[in-house]
Amino acid sequence: MEAPVFELGGITVWRGDRKVFDDFSLQVESRERVAILGPNGAGKSTLLSLISGDIHPVADQGHCRIFGEDQWSLYDLRERIGLVTAEQQGLFDDDELASDIVLTGLHGVHGMTHSQTYTDAERRKAWKAMKQAGVESLVWRDYGELSSGERRRFLLARALVHEPEMLILDEPTTSLDLPGAWAFMAVVSELMQKGTGVLLVTHDVREIPPEIDRVVLMREGRVLADGKKREVLTAEALSLCYGVKLLVSWRDGLCEVRPAVER
């Protein structure tokens, strides 16, 4: 049996002088398809920082395990978790070859250097990841020649290059136009249909694709609801979470929300 991707039990987390989590618990299993949903300030970024090892909970309060380990190597995490964020898009130079960006994921670096070399086996891994992300036809393009949507899919290929157990997508369609967002999420949906685990972190319920099974609703460092998608994404729960009265409807497995207009 595979260990959970992460297991947080009764932890306390401070960021500066602000207590973000107090007796916070959450667990996500390997290969699970989960969305973490909530407004700005809900604690989503803190949760990602815990998983990546950028911050740590208060010592001797609860437990924080990644893949079953209380202590973990960031190098090992890089091979088991593939991360895509909107911020990564600005970490690469326009004159870099787009396919080289995928190769940098093998060593966990940003930007190519003259001393870096890659084996044929590593290049085959990168090619496979680019095919999965649907960007293999753009392999010889410079990064600066790509649209924002194409760049984001190259970042997805970079995250896939190690064949990770879990993809973590942090606000993945931020700053993308509609075609770019649709193309990106279409690839993610196909990956989930083939068994890839996905943890989608978002503030926008409309970004949650039909393949997501479980939704964790967060507000102000607390879990408001956690369960099957249709049981969590209700008008009552979403109105409480976002502090505004909302109406909910469903179409083709997608949750649609709109403000409730009082008459």
Residue pairs with C-beta under 8 A, 6 or more apart in sequence:
2 29
2 30
2 31
2 165
3 30
3 65
3 67
3 68
3 69
4 27
4 28
4 29
4 30
4 65
4 67
4 68
5 28
5 29
5 30
5 32
5 51
5 66
5 67
5 81
5 165
5 166
5 197
5 199
6 26
6 27
6 28
6 50
6 51
6 64
6 65
6 66
6 67
7 27
7 63
7 64
7 65
7 68
8 24
8 25
8 26
8 27
8 50
8 57
8 62
8 63
8 64
8 65
9 25
9 27
9 62
9 63
9 64
10 23
10 24
10 25
10 61
10 62
10 63
11 21
11 23
11 24
11 25
11 50
11 57
11 58
11 61
11 62
11 63
11 64
12 19
12 21
12 22
12 23
12 24
12 57
12 58
12 61
12 62
13 19
13 20
13 21
13 24
13 46
13 50
13 55
13 57
13 58
14 20
14 58
15 46
15 55
19 221
20 43
20 46
20 221
21 43
21 46
21 57
21 221
22 221
23 62
24 43
24 62
24 221
24 222
24 223
25 62
25 223
26 47
26 216
26 223
26 226
28 34
28 166
28 199
30 67
30 165
30 166
30 197
31 165
31 166
31 195
31 196
31 197
32 166
32 197
32 199
32 213
32 214
33 192
33 197
33 198
33 211
33 212
33 213
33 214
34 198
34 199
34 200
34 212
34 213
34 214
34 215
34 216
35 199
35 200
35 201
35 202
35 208
35 212
35 214
35 215
35 216
35 229
36 44
36 47
36 199
36 200
36 201
36 202
36 216
36 218
37 202
37 203
37 205
37 208
37 215
37 216
37 217
37 218
37 241
38 44
38 203
38 217
38 218
38 219
38 224
38 241
39 203
39 219
39 241
39 242
39 243
40 203
41 220
42 203
42 218
42 219
42 220
42 221
42 241
43 218
43 220
43 221
43 222
44 170
44 201
44 203
44 218
45 170
46 55
46 221
47 201
47 218
48 168
48 170
48 201
49 55
50 56
50 57
50 64
51 66
51 81
51 168
52 74
52 77
52 83
53 66
53 72
53 74
53 77
56 64
57 64
63 70
64 70
66 72
66 77
67 76
67 77
67 80
74 108
75 108
78 108
78 162
79 162
79 164
80 162
80 164
80 165
80 166
81 164
81 165
81 166
81 167
81 168
82 105
82 158
82 159
82 160
82 161
82 162
82 164
82 166
82 167
82 168
83 159
83 167
83 168
83 170
84 152
84 155
84 156
84 158
84 159
84 167
84 168
84 169
84 170
84 172
85 170
85 171
85 172
86 152
86 170
86 171
86 172
86 174
86 175
88 110
88 155
89 148
89 151
89 152
89 155
89 175
91 110
91 111
92 101
92 110
92 111
92 143
93 111
93 143
93 144
94 142
94 143
94 144
94 145
95 142
95 143
95 144
96 111
96 112
96 142
96 143
97 112
97 140
97 141
97 142
97 143
98 135
98 138
98 139
98 140
98 141
98 142
98 143
98 146
98 150
98 151
98 154
99 126
99 130
99 139
99 140
100 112
101 143
101 154
101 155
101 158
102 126
102 129
102 130
102 154
102 157
102 158
102 161
103 112
103 118
103 122
103 123
103 126
103 161
104 110
104 111
104 112
104 158
105 126
105 129
105 157
105 158
105 159
105 161
105 162
106 118
106 122
106 125
106 126
106 161
106 162
107 116
109 116
118 126
125 161
125 162
125 163
126 157
126 161
127 136
127 139
129 157
129 158
129 160
129 161
130 136
130 139
130 154
130 157
132 157
132 160
132 187
132 191
133 153
133 154
133 156
133 157
133 160
133 187
134 153
134 183
134 187
135 150
135 153
135 154
135 157
138 146
138 150
138 154
143 151
143 154
146 154
147 180
148 175
148 176
148 177
148 180
149 176
149 177
149 179
149 180
149 181
149 183
149 184
150 180
152 172
152 173
152 176
152 180
152 184
153 183
153 184
153 187
156 167
156 184
156 187
156 188
159 167
160 167
160 191
165 197
166 197
166 198
166 199
167 188
167 191
167 196
167 197
167 198
167 199
168 198
168 199
168 201
169 188
169 198
169 199
169 200
169 201
170 201
171 201
171 202
171 203
172 184
172 185
172 188
172 200
172 202
172 207
173 180
173 181
173 184
173 185
173 207
176 184
185 207
185 209
188 198
188 200
188 209
189 209
189 210
189 211
191 198
192 198
192 209
192 211
192 212
193 211
198 211
198 212
200 207
200 208
200 209
200 212
202 208
205 233
205 238
205 255
205 257
206 254
206 255
206 256
206 257
208 215
208 229
208 233
208 254
208 255
209 253
209 254
210 252
210 253
210 254
211 253
212 229
213 228
213 229
214 226
214 227
214 228
214 229
214 232
215 225
215 226
215 227
215 228
215 229
215 232
215 233
216 223
216 225
216 226
216 232
217 223
217 224
217 225
217 226
217 232
217 233
217 237
217 238
217 241
218 224
218 241
219 240
219 241
224 237
224 240
224 241
225 231
225 232
225 237
226 232
229 255
230 250
233 248
233 255
234 248
235 246
235 247
235 248
235 260
238 246
238 248
238 257
239 245
239 246
239 260
244 259
245 259
245 260
245 262
246 257
246 258
246 259
246 260
247 257
247 258
247 259
247 260
248 255
248 256
248 257
249 255
249 256
249 258
250 256
